[in-house]
Amino acid sequence: MSSTTEKAIASAEAHSAHNYHPLPVVVATAEGAWMTDIEGRRYLDMLAGYSALNFGHGNRRLIDAAKAQLERVTLTSRAFHHDRFAEFCEQLADFCGMEMVLPMNTGAEAVETAVKTARKWGYRVKGVPDGTAKIIVAADNFHGRTTTIVSFSTDPEARADYGPYTPGFEIVPYGDLAALRDAMTDNTVAVLLEPIQGEAGVLVPPPGYLAGVRELTRQRNVLFIADEIQSGLGRTGRTFACEHEGVVPDMYVLGKALGGGVVPVSAVVSGAAVLGVHRPGEHGSTFGGNPLACAVALEVLAMLRTGEYQQRAAELGEHLHQELGLLVGGGAVEAVRGRGLWAGVDINPSKGTGREISERLMQRGVLVKDTHGSTIRIAPPLVISKEDLDWGLAQLREVLGA
């Protein structure tokens, strides 16, 4: 590590709160699936901003859409209409097969919006007594880091020392339909799930689980909320991860890739009977649905409508999982999970922690991120070439001595 890099990292450590523990690399530029640090060294990005960069760094279509909008108007607030808002809402609703959109900025804001919407729907439509609404969530979830969201987290690092916690949530094991059924009461207004749990290590639920959740929620007049912030918009080889089981939820929560890695864009998408419960002044965001965000997101939707990114994720994802599967049982890798261009790789602890493996890969020019001990996550931009993907996997094999 050069003195220039060391100085940049030391300055960041001295002047920013230590709520992250980044790998010791300082990125200066990026294009496609590659990033270059301040010393000129190139790295293959195998994380893609936790799926925010599904279309790669500096995607020309997205940059051009942003530049064109920057010359016109970037913010009006929702106090006024602007000429990109209606088009964005109409197209996103149609894209999701829904009727209405409530745009926000970050994924956590969208989850908070979904929680508030479900509770309000429960009181105004379902008829749950005021103050008694319950939302069922899954253990090992990750939906964001606001006070309310960490109230139903089971991750000690995300939750510790932030109480008192928000009530109204029931936690059940992920993938357990019987536990979900038993947790439902007349006051249950929603089930909030990740179709694939990302932060937990890319956990894919048992076959039939999502379809079972959909059936249970229909039977009990409960909203099924799918948090597709990481799993959605092409990552798993389908537009939405729910599609792998032919499931359409009552509400999608979207973010990350919706902004193309250019601007933060998130949204809750649902039917008019659900999002129609909101009235002026009850919920909002100054930047939510701003002209710049809408312009970029509209280009994202246009790109996704071609189906090429979903197809790339499916085809390259099959290759990724075939190659990773060859590592299982050889003493280096204990398990591999995931769908499409998304994998959680459990490293044999004798080979090192997830952090140590990530640092060794960084030294070989590959950037990934660890989670939960000895697990690393692999989620390259969907634009990655097969040759670059194979090169990155070769570096993993070298690091593991496999």
BAVEX-781969 format. One record per residue (C-alpha): residue in one letter; x, y, z. Coordinates in steps of 0.2 Angstrom, whole numbers, plus 2048, in hexadecimal, padded with zeros to 3 digits. Example, Ala and Ser with C-alpha at 12.3 -4.5 7.8 and 13.67 -1.06 7.14 Angstrom:
a83E7EA827s8447FB824
END
This chain:
m800800800s8078117FBs809820806t7FC8297FBt7EF81B7FFe7F481A811k7F282D813a7E182D80Bi7DB81E816a7E2826825s7D9837821a7C982D81Fe7CB824830a7CF834839h7C183E832s7B283282Fa7A882883Bh7AE81683Bn79D80E837y7A6805828h7B57FB827p7BA7FC814l7C77F280Cp7D87FC80Bv7D58027F9v7D28147F3v7C88147E3a7CA8237D7t7C181E7C7a7B78107C0e7B08097B0g7A57FA7ADa7AA7EC7B9w7BB7F47BDm7C18017CAt7D280A7CAd7DA8107DAi7E38207DDe7F38177D9g7ED8117C8r7EA7FF7CDr7DB7F77C6y7CF7EC7CFl7C17E07C9d7B17E67D2m7A87D67D8l79C7DF7E4a7947EC7D9g78F7F77E7y7847E97EFs77A7E97DEa7797FC7DCl7857FA7CEn77C7EC7C4f7807F67B4g7927F97B8h79C8097BCg7998187B1n78C80F7A6r78B81B797r77881B795l77681F7A7i78382C7A8d77C835798a76A83479Fa77183C7AFk77B84A7A6a76C84E79Bq7618507AAl76E85A7B4e76D8687A6r75A8697A9v7558687BBt75A85D7C9l74E8607D8t73D8687DAs73885F7EAr7278577EAa71F8687EDf71E8697DAh71C85D7CBh72B85B7BFd72B8547AEr7338437B2f72983E7C1a7198377B9e72382E7ACf72E8267B9c7208207C4e71581A7B5q7248107AEl72A8097BEa7188037C3d7157FB7B2f7267F37B3c7227EB7C3g7107E77BEm7097F27CCe6FF8027CCm70880F7D7v7198157DCl72081E7ECp7328237E8m73F8267F5n7528277F5t75B8197FEg756807801a75380A814e747818810a73D80D804v73C7FF812e73680C81Ft729812812a72480080Fv7227FD822k71880D824t70D809815a7097F881Cr7047FE82Dk6F980C825w6F17FF81Ag6EE7F4829y6E5801832r6DC809824v6D87FA819k6DA7EA823g6D27F1832v6E07ED83Fp6DD7F6850d6E8806851g6F9803857t6F97F0856a6FF7EC844k70C7DF843i7197DB835i7227CB834v7347CB82Ea7417BD82Da7507BA838d7617BF830n7597CC826f7617DC820h7557EA81Bg75F7F981Fr76680382Ft75980F835t75380D847t743805842i74B7F8836v7597F3842s74B7F084Ff7477E0846s7597DB841t7607CC849d7727D2845p77A7D8856e7867E384Ca7777EC843r76C7ED853a7777EF863d7767FF86Cy768807862g75A80486Dp74C807872y7467FD863t7367FF859p7287F285Dg71C7EA851f7277DD849e7277CA84Ai7377C1845v7367AF83Ep7447A4837y7477A7824g740799819d735792826l723792820a71C78A830a72379783Bl71C7A5830r70B79D830d70C79C843a7117AE845m7027B583Bt6F47BD845d6E57C8841n6F07D7844t6FE7D1838v6FE7DE82Aa70E7D9820v71C7CC81Dl72C7D5818l7397CA810e7487CA805p7457BD7F8i7587B97FAq7617BF80Ag7707C9804e7797CF813a7767BE81Cg7817B680Fv7767B57FFl76A7A9807v75E7A17FBp74E79B803p748789801p73E7857F1g72C78A7F2y72F796801l72A7A67F8a71B79E7F0g716798801v7187A9808r70D7B07FAe6FF7A37FDl6FF7A6810t6FF7B980Fr6F07B8802q6E77AC80Er6E97B881Dn6E67C9814v6F87CE818l7047D880Cf7137CF805i7217DB804a7307D67FAd7407DF7FDe7497DE7ECi7557EC7F0q7647E07EDs75C7D27E4g7527DB7D8l7547E37C7g75E7D57BEr76A7CF7CCt7647BD7CDg7617BA7BAr74F7C07BBt7487D27BDf7427CE7CFa7487BF7DAc7367BB7DEe7347B67CCh73E7A67CFe72E79F7D7g7227A87CDv71D7B47DBv7167C57DAp7167CE7EBd70A7DC7F1m7187E87F2y72A7E97EBv7377F37F4l7447F97E7g7558027E8k7678017E4a7677FC7D2l7588077CEg7648167CFg77180D7C5g77F8117D1v77E8247CBv77182B7D8p7688237E6v75681E7E1s74A8137EAa73780F7E9v7298067F0v71E7FF7E2s70C7F87E6g6FA7F87E1a6EF8077E3a6E57FF7F2v6F67FE7FCl6FF80E7F7g6EF8187F5v6EE818808h6FA827809r6F483980Ap6FD849807g70984E815e70983C81Dh719836815g72683D809s738842805t7408527FEf74B8487F2g73F8397EEg73B8387DCn7468477D7p74884B7C5l75A8447C4a7558347CDc7478327C1a7518357B2v75E8287B7a75181B7BDl74781D7ACe7578187A3v75A8097AFl7488037ABa74B805798m75B7FA79Al7527ED7A4r7447EC798t7507E578Bg7527D5796e7657D5791y76B7D87A3q7607CB7AAq7667BE79Dr7787C37A0a7767C07B3a76D7AF7B0e77A7A97A4l78A7AF7ACg7827AB7BDe7807997B8h7937997B3l7977A27C4h78E7957CEq7967867C4e7A778C7C7l7A47907DAg79C77F7DCl7AC7777D7l7B577F7E6v7A87767F2g7AF7677FBg7C176A7F7g7C5771808a7C5783803v7B2787801e7A578080Ca795786803v78F7917F5r77E7997F3g7757A67E8r76D7A97D8g7727B17C8l7827BC7CAw7807BC7DDa7897AF7E8g78D7AD7FAv79D7A37FDd7A079B80Ei7B3799810n7BB78C81Ap7C179582As7D278D829k7D4797819g7D17A8822t7C27B3826g7B87BB819r7C17CB81Ce7D27C381Ai7CC7BB80As7C67CC803e7D67D4807r7E07C67FEl7D57C87EFm7D77DB7F0q7EA7D87EFr7E77CE7DFg7DC7DB7D7v7CA7D57DCl7BE7DE7E7v7B17D47F1k7AA7D6803d7A87CB811t7997C881Ch7967BD82Cg7A77B6830s7AE7AC821t7A17B0814i7A57BB805r7987C27F9i79B7C27E6a78F7CD7DCp7987D57CDp7907E27C1l7857D97B5v78F7E07A7i79F7D67ACs7A67CC79Ek7A87B97A0e7BB7BB79Ed7BC7C87ACl7B07BD7B7d7BC7AE7B4w7CB7B87B8g7C37BD7C8l7BF7AB7CDa7D07A67C9q7D77B27D5l7CB7AB7E2r7D17997DFe7E37A07E1v7DF7A87F1l7D77997F8g7E578D7F1a7D77837E9
END
